Amino acid sequence: MATRIINPVLPGFYPDPSICAANGNYYLVNSSFSYFPGIPIFKSKDLIRWTQIGNIIDRPDQLNFDGVGVSRGLFAPTIRFHNGKFYCICTQVDKLGNFIVTADKAEGPWSNPIPIPGAQGIDPSLFFDDDNSCWYVGTRPVPEGPAYEGNWEIWVQRINPDKGELYGQAKGIWRGALRNCVWPEGPHIYKFFDRYYLIHAEGGTGSNHAVMVARCDKVDGEWEGNPANPILTHRHLGHSAGLVNVGHADIVCTNEGKWWMCCLASRPYGEGTKRFCNMGRETFFAPVKWEDDWPIVSWETGLIENAYSISGHVVQRANEDADAVDFPVIDDFNSPEIADYWLSLRQRDPSFVNCTEELGNLRLYGGEPVTGLGKTSMLVRRQIGFCYEACTKMTCHFANDNDRAGIICFQNEKFNYRLQLMKRSKIIILQLVKIAGEEEEILAEEVITGGIKEIPIIVRIVAEHQKLSFEYGPDERNLYMLFSGADATILSSEKAGGFVGTTVGMFAEAGGDISAKEFYADFDWFKFHVFGHEWVNKQK
């Protein structure tokens, strides 16, 4: 029986966590940006083991992501439970703005978005007070005009959460704990000990990220910062820290009266000080206790540790400890429904991406290039470990020149690797394509066959920290090396920019008119296997 909380609780690209308790369970959500379905939601009975129970944005009619890059879309959701109803408030940047969705059950169905007219900024939260009033809590540029980039404030206003209507006076309540604070964000208000508490992050989403706290006697009063701020950060540990970018937190009290904070952080890896965060920002937990009516986070060390007892003490991870989430190693696509952890970019058209047309196979019809902002045919899952293998068996049914499909390591539209089978005149070739910024490079190419339009093949990626190898063959026991030692650091946020982590999966691009649906690829299975549990808190 699992008795320890193991970090990261959600490995891989699961940033901006928010948590709530309801009906004896705990629910956790994350940002998903322009991936669809959006806002994954997890459930736990004990904070130790978590199961994904769906995605809050899971229908095309809820939101439109057309034409936006992978790091746009949905920013920083907050989940809350009040009077028997779940609320999730979030920002869709560039399009709808701030909105609320509701559900009677966390598993859904969730409502269509309720827009919030007049709600400036990003990172919204809801606070339900004891008198059943509700407050909108958000961030915005300071009203007099920012004196510098990131000169924002946290503001509040009463809201009817079922209608998305703000009313009363909007008031800026906090501009950060530090002088000349940049990017106060991710604000959450709570009421404990007959006082109101504001937990938020500041310093930007990179290495200066930190968690701060303030308190007040009323929501729209004069807030007092904790003299001990920041209450959680790793920014003082420098570039050699085992975890970086620590921030954006939410807290919850368990049924046993224990307090826990969820937050984001990144695990850099590589050689020496040249380390990069390919998995983006992940979800971690740390224990909280209260002293002098202020929260103390991870009180034994002040850092996020690899493992805690359920009472909040730092412990060593034991061999019998399982990861918090049991992500499947192999998907054989035998179910007509695509599993919740799979992602597509911007949309998922079932007529182009489905498990129903060929029993036991995922079928991808050729879409537009994954390097653009159009209609792609791609199914990917998050990279969740430093070292892994990703492998699939596919059969391509070619029609036109430049039809291509294969396996992909995708950070964004301008930074990715594609191991693809492609039709060129009368021959079929295998290519390894590297996209890094504005440069596209073919690293390796082999002629596979000629004179046929249908070909099965195994393609495989092996990641050993920041080195990638690409293999192919007729079966898993007979694989040939196409290219080894490819640089995986281009898949990091440090080099690629943006807010997401690397994903790995399958894609298909049409050489002709995508509406004709002449080219498709069938994928019999996909395997993603992580080698070992390497992360320990290296700052010790």
Protein Blocks (a to p, Z undefined) as FASTA:
>chain_A
ZZbdcddfbgcjdehiacddeehiacddddekjaccehiadddfklmaccdfbdfblcfk
lpccehiafklmjehiadddeehiacdddddehilopaddddfbfnbpaddddddehiac
ehiaddddfkopacdddddddfkopabghiacdddddddfknopaehjdddfbebjbehi
ahiehiacddeehiacddddehijblmgccdddddfbfklccdddfkbcfbdcklnojmb
fbghiahidddddfkopacddddddddedehjlccdfklpaddddddddeehiacehkln
opacfbdcfkopacdddfklccfbdcdfbdghlafbdcfkbccehiacfklgccklpghi
acddddddfkbcbdcdddddddfbfbdcdddddddddfbehiacdddddfblmlccdddd
ddehjbccddddddehjaccdfbdcdfbghiabdcdddddddehjaccddddfbfklccd
fbghiafklmpmklngpjbdcddddddddfbdfklomaccddfbdcdddehjfbccfkZZ
